[in-house]
Amino acid sequence: AWVTLTPGGEKVRVLDAGEVSACKELGNTTVSLLAKVAGINRNEAQVEKELSLLARNSAADMGGDTVVPITAVKEGKRTYTVYKCVGAADK
């Protein structure tokens, strides 16, 4: 894999929009990587997996613990909403 999780990213979950109703929205993050190498398309599932890893790392940097994809993967790019779920209901 070209992308690795940071220690903070390891603690971030990827959920669906219906699973974050009790969470606090922190903002969005758009992540991207090469979808083609030497003019050849990379495996779509692998690109999606690596974008998810990048989003988890970015969410950790923003103080979040959960990401929800909000756009489709297009040309190696995807946008996620970042949430803080753990302890969010306590505030």
Residue, then its C-alpha position, 0 to 999 in steps of 0.5 A: a500500500w502507498v498510504t499508511l495510517t498515522p497513530g491518530g488515524e488508526k483511531v478514526r472510524v469510517l461510518d455512514a451518514g445515518e450513524v453520526s446523528a449524535c456526533k458533532e460535525l467538525g468540517n470537511t476534508t478532501v483527499s486525493l492521490l494518483a488514480k493512474v500510474a503511467g497512464i494506467n488506471r489503478n484498481e478502484a477498490q484500492v484507490e477507495k481504500e487509500l483515500s479512506l486512510l488519508a481521510r482518517n489521517s486528516a480527521a485525526d489532525m482535525g481532532g475528529d474520530t469519525v469520517v463519512p464519505i460525502t462524494a463519490v471517488k472521482e479522478g483519485k479525489r473524495t470529500y469526507t465530513v469529519y465528526k467528533c463522536v466520542g464524548a459529543a453527547d456529553k457536551 
